[in-house]
Amino acid sequence: MNKLIRKIRIPNPKRVFHRRTTPATAPGTVTSIEGETETFIRQIYFEKEKITDVELDSAKDIMDPTDKPGVLWVDIIGVGDGELVEEVGRQFGLHPLALEDVVHTHQRSKCDDYGSRLYFVVKMLTNHESLSSEQVSLFLGPNFVISFQEKKGDCFDPIRDRIRNHSRIRGRRPDYLFYALIDAIIDGYFPRLEDFGMKLEFIEEQILNQEGEMDQVYQIRRDLLRIRKHAWQHREAVQTLIRQDHELVSSETQVYLRDCYDHTIQLIDVAESFRDQCTNLRDLHLSEMSARQNEVMKTLTIFATIFMPMSFVAGVYGMNFDRGASEWNMPETEWYYGYPFALMVMGFIGFGLLCYFWRKGWLKS
C-alpha cells in the first residue's frame, strides 16, 4: 500500500492555481498580462451565398457588421493584450465587467445577460493527455459572435469547414453559430471520456492477471473529478441561457441548446459512472491482494502443519536422557533400526497429512 501511495503524483501547482484579480481593483478594469500580449485576430463574415475569411493585424481593422445582412465571427486568440480587448469592447459595445472576465481567466462557466449582448464562459480541453483546459469567452450580438481564446489550438475547425461548405449554418442567425461553438467545446470532452473507458477496461484485465497497478486509476479518478466539475458548470451555464429566453436567441436555436444541455448531463453521468468503476477497480485490486496474501498464508500454514509433528518427534528424541540411569529412558535409542524407523514415522506422518489436505481440497488453488 505504501508503494501505491508513493506512486500517486502530486498535482503541479501551476495547473491548479490560476490568475486572480488584483485585490481592490475597480470593477471592469482590464489589464495587460506581461509576456502574454501576442494576439491573433481572425475575421469570418458569411452570408448564404458569400463568405470572407481573413486574418487581421489590428482590432481597428475589424469590419462593422451594422446593417450587414450576414453574420460576423471574430475569433481572437490571446487575451494578454488589455488594450486590444478594450478596443474590441468599444467597437461592439461589450460590458466592461465582461471584458474584465475575459482577461482574468479563472472564471467558472457561466452565462451573463448584458441587455443587447450575451456573455458566455466555457472551459475547453486543450490537451487530452494532461487534461489541461483554457477559458473561452463568447459574446453574442444582433449580427455578430466574438470568441476569445487563451492560446492557439481549438475544436472549431469543423465549424469553419461547415461555414465554407455551404451548410445550414450559412443561412442561420448568429445565435446558431453561438450555439455551435458551445456545443463543439462540450462535445470535445467525450473523446477523453472514451479514452478513460478504454484505459479502465485494460487496467481491469491487468488486475485480474495480477499485473495491474493502481497509480493510473488514482490519476484517472482525479481527472474525472475535474471533468465532472467542468460538466456541472457547463450544465448550469447552458440551463441559464435556455431559461433567460433572450431576444437574441431564437426559439429554433433553443431546441438545439436543449440538446446541448442533454450532452452536459450525459457528460456528468459518464464521468460519475467511470468514477464508480475506479472505486470498483480499487476494491478489486485490494481483493486480489488479499486473495494472494491468503494463498501465501495457506501455503505456509500447510508446510508448518506438515513439519509440526516431525519437529515434535525430532524434539522428543533429541532430549538425550541417559539410558543407563533408567530403563525407561528412551529405549528406542539403542534399537538397531531406530534412526531409519524415526525417519519413516516422520515421512508417513507428512504423507498422511498431505493426503488429508488433498482430500479436503486445501491444496487446490
Backbone torsions as a table, in degrees:
resi	resn	phi	psi	omega
1	MET	NA	-40.8	178.2
2	ASN	-62.1	-35.2	177.6
3	LYS	-62.5	-40.6	179.5
4	LEU	-67.1	-39.6	-179.6
5	ILE	-64.8	-38.6	179.8
6	ARG	-66.2	-27.7	-177.2
7	LYS	-80.2	-13.7	-179.9
8	ILE	-69.9	124.9	-177.0
9	ARG	-78.4	137.7	176.9
10	ILE	-82.2	131.4	-179.1
11	PRO	-58.8	140.9	175.4
12	ASN	-71.4	124.9	-179.1
13	PRO	-57.3	-28.6	-179.9
14	LYS	-66.6	-23.6	179.4
15	ARG	-89.2	-16.3	-175.3
16	VAL	-96.3	-42.6	-175.7
17	PHE	-100.3	141.1	-176.8
18	HIS	-123.4	175.6	179.6
19	ARG	-62.2	140.2	177.8
20	ARG	-120.4	150.9	177.3
21	THR	-65.6	138.6	178.2
22	THR	-62.3	131.8	-178.8
23	PRO	-57.7	144.7	176.6
24	ALA	67.8	15.1	176.0
25	THR	-75.3	141.6	-179.9
26	ALA	-63.3	139.9	178.6
27	PRO	-58.2	138.5	178.9
28	GLY	86.5	8.4	179.6
29	THR	-78.4	125.4	178.9
30	VAL	-109.1	117.1	-176.9
31	THR	-115.0	150.6	174.8
32	SER	-81.3	151.9	-179.2
33	ILE	-109.5	120.3	-175.5
34	GLU	-62.0	130.6	178.7
35	GLY	84.1	-0.7	-178.3
36	GLU	-130.9	41.6	-175.4
37	THR	-97.6	-1.2	178.6
38	GLU	-71.4	127.9	-173.9
39	THR	-135.4	143.1	176.6
40	PHE	-124.3	133.9	-178.6
41	ILE	-119.7	126.1	177.2
42	ARG	-123.7	127.4	-177.2
43	GLN	-114.9	122.8	176.6
44	ILE	-121.2	119.1	175.8
45	TYR	-118.5	130.5	-177.8
46	PHE	-141.6	144.5	169.1
47	GLU	-120.5	-175.2	-176.7
48	LYS	-63.2	-35.3	-177.1
49	GLU	-121.3	17.9	-175.1
50	LYS	-150.0	144.9	177.3
51	ILE	-151.6	140.3	171.6
52	THR	-129.9	135.1	-177.6
53	ASP	-134.7	106.6	-175.1
54	VAL	-135.4	155.3	172.5
55	GLU	-103.6	135.3	-174.0
56	LEU	-111.2	153.8	179.0
57	ASP	-91.9	-22.2	-175.0
58	SER	-145.2	153.8	177.5
59	ALA	-66.6	-24.9	179.6
60	LYS	-69.3	-17.5	-180.0
61	ASP	-84.3	-5.6	179.9
62	ILE	-67.4	134.3	-177.4
63	MET	-69.3	155.6	175.7
64	ASP	-90.9	114.0	-176.0
65	PRO	-81.4	0.2	-178.2
66	THR	-59.5	135.5	179.1
67	ASP	64.5	13.5	175.6
68	LYS	-90.8	142.8	-178.1
69	PRO	-78.9	-17.5	-175.2
70	GLY	-96.5	-160.6	-177.6
71	VAL	-119.8	134.1	177.8
72	LEU	-107.1	127.8	174.7
73	TRP	-118.1	117.2	177.0
74	VAL	-107.4	114.8	-178.7
75	ASP	-107.9	114.0	-176.4
76	ILE	-112.2	123.6	-179.9
77	ILE	-108.6	120.2	-176.1
78	GLY	105.3	119.8	-177.2
79	VAL	-118.6	16.5	-178.4
80	GLY	-80.4	-19.7	-179.3
81	ASP	-88.3	97.1	-177.4
82	GLY	-64.0	-35.5	-179.7
83	GLU	-64.8	-39.4	179.0
84	LEU	-66.0	-42.1	179.4
85	VAL	-61.6	-42.5	178.5
86	GLU	-64.9	-38.3	179.1
87	GLU	-62.9	-43.9	176.8
88	VAL	-62.5	-40.1	178.8
89	GLY	-62.1	-39.8	178.4
90	ARG	-66.3	-40.9	-177.5
91	GLN	-65.9	-35.4	-172.9
92	PHE	-111.2	8.3	175.8
93	GLY	66.2	43.2	-179.2
94	LEU	-89.4	142.7	-175.6
95	HIS	-69.5	138.7	-179.7
96	PRO	-58.3	-35.3	178.5
97	LEU	-64.0	-37.7	177.5
98	ALA	-68.1	-39.5	178.5
99	LEU	-64.9	-35.6	176.0
100	GLU	-62.8	-40.9	178.3
101	ASP	-67.2	-28.8	178.1
102	VAL	-63.3	-43.3	-175.8
103	VAL	-77.2	-39.7	-179.9
104	HIS	-91.1	98.1	-167.2
105	THR	-88.6	37.2	174.7
106	HIS	-104.8	13.5	-175.6
107	GLN	-71.2	149.1	170.6
108	ARG	-83.9	159.9	178.6
109	SER	-61.8	133.5	-175.8
110	LYS	-162.5	169.5	176.0
111	CYS	-133.5	120.7	-179.2
112	ASP	-116.3	139.1	179.5
113	ASP	-102.3	116.6	177.0
114	TYR	-114.2	46.7	177.0
115	GLY	75.6	-102.9	-178.8
116	SER	-85.2	5.5	178.8
117	ARG	-133.7	143.6	172.7
118	LEU	-113.1	138.9	179.9
119	TYR	-121.9	128.0	-176.3
120	PHE	-130.7	129.3	177.0
121	VAL	-111.4	133.3	-179.5
122	VAL	-144.9	146.2	179.3
123	LYS	-95.5	125.4	-177.9
124	MET	-111.0	132.7	175.0
125	LEU	-70.1	132.2	-179.7
126	THR	-113.4	-23.5	179.7
127	ASN	-139.7	111.8	-175.3
128	HIS	-71.9	-22.5	-178.4
129	GLU	-76.3	-50.0	-179.2
130	SER	-90.3	-6.5	-179.6
131	LEU	59.2	35.0	174.7
132	SER	-78.7	154.4	-177.3
133	SER	-137.2	164.6	176.4
134	GLU	-137.6	158.8	179.6
135	GLN	-86.3	131.3	173.3
136	VAL	-115.3	124.1	179.7
137	SER	-106.7	128.0	-177.1
138	LEU	-120.5	135.0	175.1
139	PHE	-118.7	136.9	177.0
140	LEU	-118.9	126.4	175.8
141	GLY	-122.2	-173.3	-177.1
142	PRO	-59.1	-36.7	-179.3
143	ASN	-142.3	28.1	-179.8
144	PHE	-150.4	157.5	171.4
145	VAL	-132.5	131.3	177.9
146	ILE	-120.2	131.0	178.6
147	SER	-122.3	133.0	175.7
148	PHE	-113.3	126.0	176.4
149	GLN	-120.4	154.7	-179.7
150	GLU	-76.6	-36.3	-176.1
151	LYS	-153.3	172.1	-178.5
152	LYS	-68.4	156.2	179.4
153	GLY	96.8	111.0	-179.0
154	ASP	-147.3	-174.8	179.9
155	CYS	-110.0	24.5	-175.1
156	PHE	-95.7	-2.0	-178.9
157	ASP	-58.5	-41.8	176.7
158	PRO	-59.2	-34.6	178.8
159	ILE	-69.7	-41.3	177.4
160	ARG	-61.9	-39.9	178.0
161	ASP	-64.2	-39.6	179.1
162	ARG	-63.8	-37.3	178.4
163	ILE	-66.2	-41.1	-179.1
164	ARG	-71.8	-26.4	-173.0
165	ASN	-98.2	23.9	174.3
166	HIS	57.5	40.9	176.2
167	SER	-79.3	-179.1	-176.6
168	ARG	-60.4	-22.5	-178.0
169	ILE	-64.4	-23.9	-179.0
170	ARG	-68.2	-27.4	-178.8
171	GLY	-101.9	12.9	-176.7
172	ARG	-103.7	169.2	175.6
173	ARG	-78.6	167.1	-178.7
174	PRO	-62.5	-22.4	179.4
175	ASP	-65.0	-28.9	177.8
176	TYR	-70.7	-40.0	174.4
177	LEU	-62.5	-41.1	177.1
178	PHE	-56.8	-47.3	177.2
179	TYR	-62.9	-43.4	-175.9
180	ALA	-61.0	-38.6	179.1
181	LEU	-66.8	-43.6	178.2
182	ILE	-62.6	-44.4	-178.0
183	ASP	-64.6	-38.4	179.5
184	ALA	-63.6	-40.1	179.7
185	ILE	-66.6	-44.8	-179.3
186	ILE	-65.7	-42.2	179.1
187	ASP	-65.8	-21.1	178.5
188	GLY	-66.2	-12.9	178.4
189	TYR	-80.4	-24.7	-174.5
190	PHE	-65.1	-42.4	177.8
191	PRO	-58.2	-36.7	178.9
192	ARG	-67.0	-40.0	177.4
193	LEU	-64.2	-37.1	176.7
194	GLU	-63.1	-39.1	176.1
195	ASP	-61.5	-41.9	177.9
196	PHE	-60.9	-41.9	180.0
197	GLY	-61.2	-43.4	178.7
198	MET	-65.4	-41.2	179.7
199	LYS	-64.5	-40.7	-179.5
200	LEU	-65.8	-37.5	176.4
201	GLU	-64.6	-41.1	179.1
202	PHE	-65.5	-42.4	179.5
203	ILE	-64.0	-37.9	178.5
204	GLU	-61.5	-42.2	177.5
205	GLU	-63.2	-40.2	178.9
206	GLN	-64.0	-41.4	-179.8
207	ILE	-63.6	-42.1	179.2
208	LEU	-65.6	-28.3	177.0
209	ASN	-90.9	11.0	177.9
210	GLN	60.7	35.7	179.1
211	GLU	-124.2	-5.0	-171.2
212	GLY	-80.0	147.8	172.8
213	GLU	-116.8	150.6	-173.5
214	MET	-93.4	-5.2	-177.1
215	ASP	-63.9	-37.5	178.2
216	GLN	-66.7	-36.5	179.9
217	VAL	-64.1	-42.7	179.1
218	TYR	-64.7	-38.8	178.3
219	GLN	-65.3	-44.0	179.1
220	ILE	-63.2	-40.9	-179.5
221	ARG	-63.1	-39.2	178.0
222	ARG	-66.2	-41.3	178.0
223	ASP	-64.8	-37.1	178.2
224	LEU	-64.7	-33.8	176.3
225	LEU	-63.1	-39.8	179.3
226	ARG	-67.4	-42.9	178.5
227	ILE	-63.3	-42.7	179.5
228	ARG	-62.2	-39.4	178.3
229	LYS	-61.9	-47.4	178.0
230	HIS	-61.9	-42.2	-176.9
231	ALA	-63.9	-39.9	177.8
232	TRP	-62.4	-42.8	179.2
233	GLN	-66.1	-40.6	176.8
234	HIS	-61.1	-41.8	-179.9
235	ARG	-59.3	-46.7	-179.4
236	GLU	-64.8	-39.9	-178.5
237	ALA	-66.5	-45.1	179.5
238	VAL	-65.7	-38.9	178.4
239	GLN	-62.6	-40.0	176.7
240	THR	-63.0	-42.6	179.2
241	LEU	-61.4	-38.8	179.9
242	ILE	-69.8	-43.6	-175.6
243	ARG	-70.6	-26.5	-178.8
244	GLN	-64.2	-29.8	-179.3
245	ASP	50.7	51.8	-175.0
246	HIS	-73.6	150.9	-179.1
247	GLU	-66.0	-22.5	178.7
248	LEU	-76.4	-15.6	-177.6
249	VAL	-109.7	116.6	-177.6
250	SER	-74.5	162.8	178.4
251	SER	-64.5	-31.1	178.3
252	GLU	-66.9	-42.1	178.2
253	THR	-69.2	-28.9	177.0
254	GLN	-58.1	-36.2	178.5
255	VAL	-61.9	-44.1	179.5
256	TYR	-68.1	-35.6	177.9
257	LEU	-64.8	-34.8	176.4
258	ARG	-65.6	-35.2	174.8
259	ASP	-65.8	-39.7	175.7
260	CYS	-62.1	-39.3	176.8
261	TYR	-61.4	-40.5	177.0
262	ASP	-61.5	-35.8	178.7
263	HIS	-64.2	-39.5	178.4
264	THR	-64.3	-39.3	177.3
265	ILE	-64.6	-40.1	178.5
266	GLN	-63.5	-39.8	176.6
267	LEU	-58.6	-45.7	-179.5
268	ILE	-63.0	-43.9	-179.2
269	ASP	-62.7	-44.9	-178.8
270	VAL	-66.3	-42.9	179.7
271	ALA	-61.9	-42.8	178.8
272	GLU	-67.6	-35.9	177.9
273	SER	-63.7	-43.6	179.2
274	PHE	-68.6	-33.4	175.7
275	ARG	-63.3	-41.9	175.8
276	ASP	-62.7	-37.8	178.5
277	GLN	-65.0	-37.8	176.1
278	CYS	-61.1	-42.1	177.5
279	THR	-63.3	-41.5	178.4
280	ASN	-64.4	-38.6	178.4
281	LEU	-66.1	-37.7	176.7
282	ARG	-62.5	-45.2	178.4
283	ASP	-64.0	-39.5	178.4
284	LEU	-63.8	-42.0	179.5
285	HIS	-62.7	-44.1	178.8
286	LEU	-65.0	-37.0	177.8
287	SER	-65.7	-41.3	178.7
288	GLU	-65.2	-41.5	177.5
289	MET	-62.8	-42.4	178.7
290	SER	-64.5	-39.5	179.4
291	ALA	-64.9	-40.8	178.6
292	ARG	-65.8	-40.1	177.4
293	GLN	-64.4	-40.0	177.4
294	ASN	-64.1	-37.2	178.4
295	GLU	-64.3	-41.9	178.3
296	VAL	-64.7	-45.0	179.8
297	MET	-63.4	-36.6	178.5
298	LYS	-64.7	-42.7	179.6
299	THR	-63.0	-45.9	179.5
300	LEU	-63.8	-38.7	179.9
301	THR	-64.9	-41.1	179.2
302	ILE	-62.2	-45.7	179.5
303	PHE	-64.6	-41.5	179.6
304	ALA	-64.4	-38.1	179.7
305	THR	-67.1	-38.2	179.9
306	ILE	-66.4	-42.4	-175.7
307	PHE	-84.3	-9.5	-178.9
308	MET	-63.6	-50.7	177.7
309	PRO	-66.4	-32.4	176.5
310	MET	-63.4	-41.8	178.4
311	SER	-64.6	-35.0	178.4
312	PHE	-64.0	-46.4	179.4
313	VAL	-62.0	-45.4	-179.8
314	ALA	-64.4	-35.7	179.7
315	GLY	-68.7	-38.2	179.8
316	VAL	-63.1	-47.9	-176.9
317	TYR	-82.6	2.9	174.5
318	GLY	-98.6	6.4	-178.8
319	MET	-76.6	-22.3	172.6
320	ASN	57.4	45.5	172.4
321	PHE	-69.1	145.1	-176.6
322	ASP	-73.0	120.0	-179.3
323	ARG	-67.7	-29.5	-179.1
324	GLY	-71.5	-22.3	-179.6
325	ALA	-75.8	-30.6	-178.9
326	SER	-157.9	145.7	179.1
327	GLU	-74.5	-11.7	177.5
328	TRP	-85.7	-6.4	-176.5
329	ASN	-83.7	94.0	171.4
330	MET	46.8	71.6	177.3
331	PRO	-64.6	-21.5	-177.3
332	GLU	-66.6	-20.2	-177.7
333	THR	-68.7	-16.9	179.2
334	GLU	-100.6	1.9	176.9
335	TRP	-68.2	146.5	179.9
336	TYR	-67.9	-39.6	179.5
337	TYR	-107.1	27.6	-177.2
338	GLY	-61.6	-46.2	-177.7
339	TYR	-66.6	-48.7	176.1
340	PRO	-60.6	-35.0	-180.0
341	PHE	-64.8	-40.8	179.4
342	ALA	-63.9	-42.2	178.1
343	LEU	-63.7	-39.4	-179.6
344	MET	-65.8	-40.6	178.0
345	VAL	-61.3	-45.3	179.5
346	MET	-64.4	-37.7	178.2
347	GLY	-65.1	-43.4	178.7
348	PHE	-63.6	-39.1	178.2
349	ILE	-62.0	-46.4	179.2
350	GLY	-62.6	-43.2	179.6
351	PHE	-65.2	-39.6	179.2
352	GLY	-64.1	-40.4	178.3
353	LEU	-66.3	-39.2	177.2
354	LEU	-60.8	-44.1	178.3
355	CYS	-63.3	-39.2	179.4
356	TYR	-64.6	-45.1	179.6
357	PHE	-63.9	-37.1	-179.7
358	TRP	-66.2	-43.5	179.5
359	ARG	-64.3	-32.2	178.0
360	LYS	-77.7	-11.9	-179.6
361	GLY	81.8	15.0	-177.0
362	TRP	-80.5	-13.3	179.8
363	LEU	-92.1	-4.3	179.7
364	LYS	-85.4	142.3	-178.9
365	SER	-77.7	NA	NA
